[in-house]
Amino acid sequence: MRAPGAGGDTVRRGCLSHLQWLPVLLLAGGAFLDYSTSPHFSAEAFYTAAPMTAAALLSLRATILAGLGACAADAALLIHFGFLGDSGGRSELAAVATVSALAVVVNRLMYYSDLRLQSARRVALAVQRAILPEPPAAVGALRIAVRYQSAVKDAQIGGDLYGVQDTPYGMRCVVGDVRGKGMEAVKAVDVALGAFREAADEEATLAGIAARLERALIREAERRSAFERTEGFVTGVLAEIPPTGDELRLINRGHPAPLLLHGGTVRTAEPPEPALPLALALAEPGTGEDLVHTVPFPPGTTLLLYTDGLTEARDQAGTFYDPVACLTGRDLPDPDTLLDTLLHDVDRHTDGRITDDMALLAVTHGAGGPGA
């Protein structure tokens, strides 16, 4: 799974490399001001800021050197002006030395905190790979690509989900969005995908898969409080491309409509009737069997499933991102190129400020059927 925004990361690393010179500039600037101004002017603030800045940006060795440099510069200027023997001069030097020592402590605390963060990231990545495994790049003549981007920096997984499975009934996939945040959303993702993987191989129809997902999510919701039940529903789209490969079957449960791309044209596959999200049967009992929407899926067509993090991405003026306008007229030969283009455009549209998780799944139909 590719991580978008590499260009932004490069810019941030470049800015950080320039900031690493800040302790040196603080020391040099403080010494210059101290030397060139009135003897009663003190650059103590510069001398204390230098080691603290080094603690946040640099290594332990650099922090110690910054602290020693701050003490040396302050002592040299105090000697130059004849204040080192005064109580005020000794107090100033003691303050610089104390802050320098504290900077070393802060540097170590940040180092161990970073170690814990790195460990948490590795655990999160392992969880992501377990819950959202990478699908096959191809199923017969169908080429597949997925991308997942979390709204939280350094987070690996949130409440969006995707799944792809090759079954005796054809290639089946799901993209969904859990209403809610945190670990409860991750639990719902795990339940939904577990139910999908089992049902995709066993159920003869998409409606049967949707019913299995509904029951699994309701069982999970019944373990929660009344408020969590209302927050834990899932919007989603189930898709099936049968072995003949000439049509696409869809069930949409309150989710953004899929897009179909072919020859530079883009159209939405809207369901004939709106349907409630999964697991809302607790609040709205009596819902019937899902209606399956069937559309042509000739060779050269690409199916794009996505969560609302894509269409709700906004620029500084509050304008929502429009994937239809972005993709119309473009020649995107494979699903990887399509998804990379989308993520690049969203990053540019929002100036890197993503406010919601985003899951994308694209399936391109090559020549022949899935079994070719």
C-alpha positions in Angstrom: 0.0 0.0 0.0 1.5 3.2 -1.0 1.6 6.3 1.2 0.7 9.5 -0.5 2.1 12.9 0.2 5.8 12.0 -0.3 6.4 15.5 -1.7 5.1 17.1 1.4 7.3 14.9 3.6 10.3 15.9 1.6 9.5 19.6 2.2 9.0 19.0 5.9 12.4 17.2 6.1 14.0 20.1 4.3 12.5 22.6 6.8 13.7 20.4 9.7 17.2 20.3 8.3 17.3 24.1 8.3 15.9 24.4 11.8 18.8 22.3 13.1 21.0 25.3 12.7 18.8 27.3 15.0 20.8 26.6 18.2 24.0 27.9 16.6 22.2 31.0 15.4 20.8 31.6 18.8 24.3 31.3 20.4 26.0 33.5 17.8 23.2 36.1 17.8 23.1 36.2 21.6 26.9 36.6 21.9 26.9 39.4 19.2 24.1 41.3 21.0 25.7 40.9 24.3 29.0 42.2 23.1 27.8 45.1 20.9 25.2 46.5 23.3 25.3 48.2 26.7 27.1 46.2 29.5 23.8 46.1 31.4 22.0 44.3 28.5 21.9 40.6 29.0 21.4 38.0 26.3 20.5 35.3 28.8 17.3 34.5 26.9 19.4 33.5 23.8 21.8 31.4 25.9 19.0 29.4 27.5 17.0 29.1 24.3 19.9 27.5 22.4 20.2 24.2 24.4 16.4 23.9 24.7 16.1 24.2 21.0 18.9 21.6 20.5 17.0 19.3 22.9 14.0 19.3 20.7 15.8 19.1 17.3 19.1 17.4 17.8 20.9 14.5 19.4 22.1 14.2 23.0 25.7 15.1 22.0 24.6 18.2 20.2 22.4 19.2 23.1 25.3 18.9 25.5 27.5 20.9 23.2 24.9 23.6 22.9 24.6 23.8 26.7 28.4 24.0 27.1 28.5 26.6 24.4 25.8 28.7 26.0 27.6 28.6 29.4 31.0 29.4 27.8 29.6 32.3 25.8 27.8 33.7 28.8 30.8 33.4 31.0 33.1 35.0 28.4 30.9 38.0 28.1 30.5 38.3 31.9 34.3 38.3 32.2 34.6 40.8 29.4 32.3 43.3 31.2 33.6 42.4 34.6 30.3 41.1 36.0 31.4 37.5 36.6 32.3 38.2 40.2 29.0 40.0 41.0 26.1 38.1 42.5 24.0 39.1 39.4 26.5 37.6 37.0 26.9 34.4 39.0 23.1 34.1 39.1 22.8 34.6 35.4 25.5 31.9 34.7 23.8 29.5 37.1 20.5 30.0 35.4 22.1 29.2 32.0 23.8 26.1 33.4 20.6 24.9 35.0 18.6 25.3 31.8 21.4 23.5 29.9 21.2 20.6 32.3 17.4 20.5 32.0 17.7 20.5 28.2 19.7 17.3 28.4 16.9 15.7 30.5 14.3 17.0 28.0 16.3 15.5 25.1 16.3 12.1 26.8 12.6 12.2 27.6 11.8 13.1 24.0 14.1 10.3 22.8 12.4 7.6 24.9 9.0 9.0 23.9 10.0 8.7 20.3 11.0 5.1 20.8 7.6 4.4 22.3 5.9 6.1 19.3 8.0 4.1 16.8 6.9 0.9 18.6 3.3 2.0 18.5 3.6 2.7 14.8 5.0 -0.8 14.2 2.1 -2.3 16.1 -0.4 -0.1 14.2 1.1 -1.2 10.9 0.9 -4.9 12.0 -2.8 -4.3 12.9 -3.4 -2.6 9.5 -1.9 -5.5 7.6 -3.9 -8.0 9.6 -7.2 -6.2 9.3 -6.7 -4.6 5.8 -4.4 -7.0 3.9 -3.1 -6.0 0.5 -5.4 -7.6 -2.1 -4.1 -9.4 -5.1 -2.9 -7.1 -7.9 -5.0 -9.1 -10.4 -7.8 -11.6 -10.5 -7.9 -13.0 -14.0 -8.2 -10.0 -16.3 -9.3 -7.7 -13.5 -6.5 -5.4 -12.2 -6.9 -4.2 -8.7 -5.4 -1.4 -6.6 -6.2 0.0 -3.1 -5.1 3.0 -1.1 -5.7 4.0 2.5 -5.0 7.4 4.0 -5.7 8.3 7.6 -6.7 11.8 8.6 -4.6 11.4 11.7 -0.8 12.0 11.1 1.1 8.7 11.7 -2.0 6.7 12.2 -2.2 3.6 10.1 -5.9 2.6 10.3 -9.2 4.2 11.2 -12.9 3.6 10.5 -12.7 3.0 6.7 -12.5 -0.4 5.2 -12.0 -2.3 2.0 -11.9 -6.0 1.1 -11.4 -8.0 -2.1 -12.0 -11.7 -2.6 -11.9 -14.1 -5.6 -14.8 -16.5 -5.1 -16.6 -19.2 -7.2 -19.2 -16.6 -7.9 -16.7 -14.1 -9.3 -14.6 -11.3 -7.8 -16.3 -9.7 -4.9 -15.3 -6.5 -3.0 -16.5 -4.1 -0.4 -15.7 -0.6 0.6 -17.2 0.9 3.7 -17.1 3.6 6.4 -17.8 3.1 10.0 -19.7 5.9 11.8 -17.5 6.6 14.8 -13.9 6.9 15.8 -11.2 5.2 17.8 -10.9 1.6 18.8 -14.6 1.0 18.6 -14.5 1.9 14.9 -11.5 -0.4 14.4 -13.5 -3.2 16.1 -16.4 -2.7 13.7 -14.0 -2.7 10.7 -12.6 -6.1 11.9 -16.1 -7.5 12.4 -17.3 -6.3 9.0 -14.3 -7.6 7.1 -14.4 -10.9 8.9 -18.0 -11.4 8.0 -17.4 -10.3 4.4 -14.5 -12.8 3.9 -16.6 -15.7 5.2 -19.8 -14.8 3.4 -18.1 -13.9 0.1 -17.2 -17.6 -0.4 -20.4 -19.1 1.0 -23.2 -16.9 -0.1 -24.5 -17.3 -3.7 -25.8 -13.7 -3.9 -24.7 -10.2 -2.9 -27.9 -9.8 -0.9 -26.9 -12.9 1.1 -23.5 -11.2 1.9 -25.2 -8.0 2.9 -27.5 -9.9 5.2 -24.5 -11.7 6.8 -22.7 -8.4 7.3 -25.9 -6.9 8.8 -26.2 -9.7 11.4 -22.6 -9.6 12.3 -22.6 -5.8 12.9 -25.9 -5.9 14.8 -24.4 -8.6 17.1 -21.4 -6.4 17.7 -23.6 -3.3 18.3 -25.7 -5.1 20.9 -22.7 -5.4 23.1 -22.4 -1.6 23.2 -24.3 1.2 25.0 -27.4 2.8 23.4 -25.4 5.8 22.2 -22.6 3.6 20.7 -25.2 1.6 18.8 -26.5 4.7 17.0 -22.8 5.7 16.2 -21.6 2.3 15.1 -23.4 1.8 11.8 -21.5 1.3 8.5 -22.1 2.7 5.1 -20.8 0.5 2.3 -20.9 -0.7 -1.2 -20.7 -4.4 -2.1 -19.6 -5.2 -5.7 -19.5 -8.4 -7.7 -18.1 -9.1 -11.1 -19.2 -12.6 -12.2 -16.9 -15.0 -14.0 -18.3 -13.9 -17.4 -17.0 -10.4 -16.6 -19.5 -8.6 -18.7 -21.5 -6.9 -15.9 -21.2 -5.4 -12.5 -23.6 -6.0 -9.6 -23.8 -3.5 -6.8 -25.5 -3.1 -3.4 -25.2 0.3 -1.9 -26.1 0.8 1.8 -26.1 4.5 2.2 -22.6 5.0 0.7 -21.3 7.4 -1.9 -22.1 6.1 -5.4 -19.3 4.2 -7.2 -17.8 5.7 -10.3 -17.4 4.0 -13.7 -14.6 5.3 -16.0 -14.4 4.3 -19.6 -12.6 6.2 -22.5 -12.3 9.4 -20.6 -15.9 9.5 -19.5 -17.0 9.2 -15.9 -20.4 8.3 -14.6 -21.9 7.4 -11.3 -23.6 4.1 -10.6 -26.4 5.4 -8.5 -28.7 2.7 -6.9 -32.3 2.7 -8.1 -33.5 3.1 -4.5 -31.7 4.5 -1.5 -31.0 2.0 1.3 -30.1 2.4 5.0 -26.5 1.8 6.2 -25.6 -1.6 7.7 -26.5 -2.2 11.3 -29.3 0.5 11.4 -31.8 -2.3 11.5 -31.7 -1.9 15.3 -33.2 1.5 14.9 -35.3 0.8 11.7 -36.6 -2.8 11.9 -38.4 -4.4 9.1 -36.0 -3.6 6.2 -36.3 -6.1 3.4 -33.8 -7.9 1.2 -31.3 -5.7 -0.6 -31.9 -4.7 -4.2 -29.0 -5.5 -6.5 -28.2 -2.9 -9.1 -26.7 -4.4 -12.3 -24.7 -2.3 -14.8 -22.7 -3.2 -17.9 -18.9 -3.6 -17.3 -17.2 -4.0 -20.7 -13.5 -4.4 -21.2 -11.6 -1.1 -20.6 -14.0 0.0 -17.8 -12.7 0.9 -14.3 -14.8 0.7 -11.2 -13.8 3.2 -8.4 -15.1 2.7 -4.9 -14.3 5.2 -2.3 -15.3 6.6 1.1 -16.6 10.1 1.8 -13.1 11.3 2.8 -12.5 11.8 -0.9 -15.6 13.9 -1.7 -15.6 15.8 1.6 -12.0 17.0 1.2 -12.1 20.8 1.1 -9.8 23.5 0.0 -9.1 26.7 2.0 -12.3 28.3 0.6 -14.4 25.3 1.7 -14.9 23.9 -1.8 -15.4 20.1 -1.8 -13.2 18.0 -4.0 -15.0 16.7 -7.1 -13.6 13.4 -8.4 -15.8 13.4 -11.5 -14.4 16.7 -12.7 -10.9 15.6 -11.9 -11.1 12.3 -13.8 -13.2 13.3 -16.8 -11.1 13.4 -20.0 -8.0 11.8 -18.4 -6.3 8.7 -19.8 -5.5 6.6 -16.7 -4.5 3.2 -18.0 -4.4 1.2 -14.8 -5.9 1.3 -11.3 -2.6 2.2 -9.6 -2.2 5.3 -11.8 -5.9 6.3 -11.1 -5.5 6.1 -7.3 -2.2 7.9 -7.3 -3.6 10.6 -9.4 -6.6 11.0 -7.1 -4.5 11.2 -4.0 -2.1 13.7 -5.6 -5.0 15.9 -6.6 -6.7 15.7 -3.2 -3.4 16.6 -1.5 -3.0 19.6 -3.8 -6.7 20.6 -3.4 -6.5 20.5 0.4 -2.9 21.7 0.7 -2.2 18.6 2.6 -4.9 19.1 5.3 -6.9 15.9 5.2 -9.7 15.9 7.7 -11.2 12.5 7.2 -10.0 8.9 6.6 -10.0 7.8 3.0 -10.2 4.3 1.5 -10.0 3.9 -2.3 -10.4 0.7 -4.4 -10.2 0.5 -8.2 -10.8 -2.4 -10.4 -10.0 -2.3 -14.2 -11.5 -4.8 -16.6 -8.9 -5.8 -19.1 -9.6 -7.8 -22.3 -11.6 -10.9 -21.8 -13.4 -12.1 -18.6 -12.0 -12.6 -15.2 -11.3 -16.1 -15.9 -9.2 -15.3 -19.0 
